[in-house]
Amino acid sequence: MNCQGLLRRNHLRNTVAAMSDAASDSLFSALASIVGDKRVSMLSRDLRVYSRDMWPRLLIRRRHGGAIEHLPHAVVWPTSTREVASIVRMARKLKMAVIPYGGGSGVCGGTVPLRGGITIDLKRMDAIESISREELTVDVQAGANGERFERALRTKGYTLGHFPSSIYCSTVGGWLACRAAGQLSTKYGKIEDRVVGLTFVTGRGDVIQTDELARARRGPDWTQLIVGSEGTLGIITSARLRVSPAPEITILRGFSFPDLKTGTEAIRKVMQRGLRPAVVRLYDEVDTFINHVSVFESHSDEAIATDGLCPWPARGAGALPNISDSPSTEKEEMSALQSVSRIGRSWGKRLKETVTATALAHPKIVNSTFGTLANSVSDSGCKMIVGLEGTRLRTEVESQLVFAGMERAGGFRRGRGTRTEMAGSQIRGIL
Ligand SMILES: Cc1cc2nc3c(=O)[nH]c(=O)nc-3n(C[C@H](O)[C@H](O)[C@H](O)COP(=O)(O)OP(=O)(O)OC[C@H]3O[C@@H](n4cnc5c(N)ncnc54)[C@H](O)[C@@H]3O)c2cc1C
């Protein structure tokens, strides 16, 4: 046995005890024969990484010293649909589970290898294969990282319009498998509205393409069957998605409402008039209170100096921030950024952690307690962010109608901006 084999075997002794040395060697060789030995791992440190996603209960348990209960037997990084199909066929022969893995940002424990098995990480399949200017569609591989994908589309003048808060750490395949929604789904639709067709590998290792002419189709809609199936019906290896022209302008406005009910009613009224803001985000009393606290603490020089390292993107630069060394000069941009950066510091952060941990155990009590507390202590009711984007003229007109509608329904204007950053925590900075 070579050095790598020994290292692997030593690591494995404590982790995948159920598999004999001979069986693990043979599994390694079988996988390496498909993807090459650099793209398969049975090292303990790798298996531990792939033992979880962002499921809060599991994360909290681990933080409190809980043992790792479930490990995959192996992790592989295929680069093509053909390789994925071969791995699945091989796993089927061995009667082993396969676990498709995107960014690992899922919050439901979907990638936890309950029966061990082979975790198939699709991140090496991240190419944009083609863009159709006529159809306004893009063909992209399932492992594409969300943020990089959106940035690449922007350079070509398009947007997918899908901005989950996890965009920086999730993949196209993960979005589809989870039926994800994003910050701008009010305008662009959720991921199921953006998908035209899929290529996926079934549990038998067959490759199926679902890109059909919708009206000519008979029988079940395979695309929508696979979307949201969390990897249980097949492994998505690529997708055809609808794109939209990149927006010429984005207009954001902050409002506050006396309570959640008034805010919700306001949203209903605006939407029922046929107006379509890209984002309407209403924070309940707890969230409003916590962010209110965060904004008023930590005014140190050190905080401001650190903030300057991560300026807001230039107007019209795209939906995602650029990180450079040059500090932003605009006063408004800096103050918005400072508010954002302060979230998570000092006792605002500790409060957030406490609330999160307690809320998981007693959500109803915490909500009602903080609902009352927030109103009386912060006196800020519920905050809302409203944003519109698209072509300049249409967006300017529609935004006036939306903002007027919010005011008529009991909202007070709080702040404004015309930037294109849509990440949830950064939106809060505008309020
Ligand atoms: C901070 C944070 C913010 C979030 N914000 C949002 C949000 O705004 N909107 C939202 O909808 N969700 C959100 N989520 C949840 C999560 O990011 C999404 O569900 C995301 O779509 C998961 O993508 P992923 O690539 O990380 O998938 P993973 O976590 O790797 O996998 C998720 C599930 O999909 C399966 N899967 C992954 N790839 C494939 C594939 N190619 N084929 C078949 N099955 C596959 C996995 O087996 C697993 O069951 C958030 C999570 C975090 C941690």
Ligand as a Chemical Component Dictionary entry (heavy atoms), coordinates in Angstrom:
data_LIG
# 
_chem_comp.id                   LIG 
_chem_comp.type                 NON-POLYMER 
_chem_comp.pdbx_formal_charge   0 
_chem_comp.three_letter_code    LIG 
# 
loop_
_chem_comp_atom.comp_id 
_chem_comp_atom.atom_id 
_chem_comp_atom.alt_atom_id 
_chem_comp_atom.type_symbol 
_chem_comp_atom.charge 
_chem_comp_atom.model_Cartn_x 
_chem_comp_atom.model_Cartn_y 
_chem_comp_atom.model_Cartn_z 
_chem_comp_atom.pdbx_ordinal 
LIG C1  C1  C 0 -27.407 31.875 5.525  1  
LIG C2  C2  C 0 -28.416 31.123 4.714  2  
LIG C3  C3  C 0 -29.358 31.813 3.995  3  
LIG C4  C4  C 0 -30.320 31.123 3.231  4  
LIG N1  N1  N 0 -31.203 31.832 2.495  5  
LIG C5  C5  C 0 -32.092 31.176 1.718  6  
LIG C6  C6  C 0 -33.013 31.917 0.914  7  
LIG O1  O1  O 0 -33.001 33.141 0.882  8  
LIG N2  N2  N 0 -33.887 31.202 0.151  9  
LIG C7  C7  C 0 -33.901 29.828 0.153  10 
LIG O2  O2  O 0 -34.714 29.231 -0.555 11 
LIG N3  N3  N 0 -33.035 29.118 0.907  12 
LIG C8  C8  C 0 -32.127 29.759 1.677  13 
LIG N4  N4  N 0 -31.236 29.040 2.422  14 
LIG C9  C9  C 0 -31.255 27.580 2.376  15 
LIG C10 C10 C 0 -30.258 26.998 1.319  16 
LIG O3  O3  O 0 -29.220 27.888 1.059  17 
LIG C11 C11 C 0 -30.966 26.716 0.044  18 
LIG O4  O4  O 0 -31.877 25.697 0.314  19 
LIG C12 C12 C 0 -30.070 26.328 -1.142 20 
LIG O5  O5  O 0 -30.911 26.178 -2.255 21 
LIG C13 C13 C 0 -29.282 25.065 -0.945 22 
LIG O6  O6  O 0 -28.339 24.983 -2.010 23 
LIG P1  P1  P 0 -26.974 24.186 -1.843 24 
LIG O7  O7  O 0 -26.268 24.185 -3.139 25 
LIG O8  O8  O 0 -26.204 24.688 -0.678 26 
LIG O9  O9  O 0 -27.543 22.728 -1.552 27 
LIG P2  P2  P 0 -27.047 21.638 -0.503 28 
LIG O10 O10 O 0 -27.171 22.139 0.885  29 
LIG O11 O11 O 0 -25.742 21.082 -0.907 30 
LIG O12 O12 O 0 -28.153 20.506 -0.733 31 
LIG C14 C14 C 0 -29.469 20.744 -0.369 32 
LIG C15 C15 C 0 -30.330 19.541 -0.778 33 
LIG O13 O13 O 0 -30.374 19.455 -2.200 34 
LIG C16 C16 C 0 -29.769 18.250 -2.655 35 
LIG N5  N5  N 0 -28.953 18.601 -3.823 36 
LIG C17 C17 C 0 -27.933 19.481 -3.891 37 
LIG N6  N6  N 0 -27.461 19.542 -5.145 38 
LIG C18 C18 C 0 -28.224 18.709 -5.878 39 
LIG C19 C19 C 0 -28.231 18.334 -7.255 40 
LIG N7  N7  N 0 -27.363 18.833 -8.134 41 
LIG N8  N8  N 0 -29.151 17.452 -7.667 42 
LIG C20 C20 C 0 -30.036 16.906 -6.816 43 
LIG N9  N9  N 0 -30.075 17.218 -5.504 44 
LIG C21 C21 C 0 -29.191 18.108 -5.046 45 
LIG C22 C22 C 0 -28.966 17.731 -1.476 46 
LIG O14 O14 O 0 -28.838 16.332 -1.488 47 
LIG C23 C23 C 0 -29.787 18.229 -0.302 48 
LIG O15 O15 O 0 -30.872 17.359 -0.069 49 
LIG C24 C24 C 0 -30.301 29.703 3.211  50 
LIG C25 C25 C 0 -29.338 29.013 3.938  51 
LIG C26 C26 C 0 -28.400 29.702 4.676  52 
LIG C27 C27 C 0 -27.369 28.934 5.444  53 
# 
loop_
_chem_comp_bond.comp_id 
_chem_comp_bond.atom_id_1 
_chem_comp_bond.atom_id_2 
_chem_comp_bond.value_order 
_chem_comp_bond.pdbx_ordinal 
LIG C1  C2  SING 1  
LIG C2  C3  SING 2  
LIG C2  C26 DOUB 3  
LIG C3  C4  DOUB 4  
LIG C4  N1  SING 5  
LIG C4  C24 SING 6  
LIG N1  C5  DOUB 7  
LIG C5  C6  SING 8  
LIG C5  C8  SING 9  
LIG C6  O1  DOUB 10 
LIG C6  N2  SING 11 
LIG N2  C7  SING 12 
LIG C7  O2  DOUB 13 
LIG C7  N3  SING 14 
LIG N3  C8  DOUB 15 
LIG C8  N4  SING 16 
LIG N4  C9  SING 17 
LIG N4  C24 SING 18 
LIG C9  C10 SING 19 
LIG C10 O3  SING 20 
LIG C10 C11 SING 21 
LIG C11 O4  SING 22 
LIG C11 C12 SING 23 
LIG C12 O5  SING 24 
LIG C12 C13 SING 25 
LIG C13 O6  SING 26 
LIG O6  P1  SING 27 
LIG P1  O7  DOUB 28 
LIG P1  O8  SING 29 
LIG P1  O9  SING 30 
LIG O9  P2  SING 31 
LIG P2  O10 DOUB 32 
LIG P2  O11 SING 33 
LIG P2  O12 SING 34 
LIG O12 C14 SING 35 
LIG C14 C15 SING 36 
LIG C15 O13 SING 37 
LIG C15 C23 SING 38 
LIG O13 C16 SING 39 
LIG C16 N5  SING 40 
LIG C16 C22 SING 41 
LIG N5  C17 SING 42 
LIG N5  C21 SING 43 
LIG C17 N6  DOUB 44 
LIG N6  C18 SING 45 
LIG C18 C19 SING 46 
LIG C18 C21 DOUB 47 
LIG C19 N7  SING 48 
LIG C19 N8  DOUB 49 
LIG N8  C20 SING 50 
LIG C20 N9  DOUB 51 
LIG N9  C21 SING 52 
LIG C22 O14 SING 53 
LIG C22 C23 SING 54 
LIG C23 O15 SING 55 
LIG C24 C25 DOUB 56 
LIG C25 C26 SING 57 
LIG C26 C27 SING 58 
# 
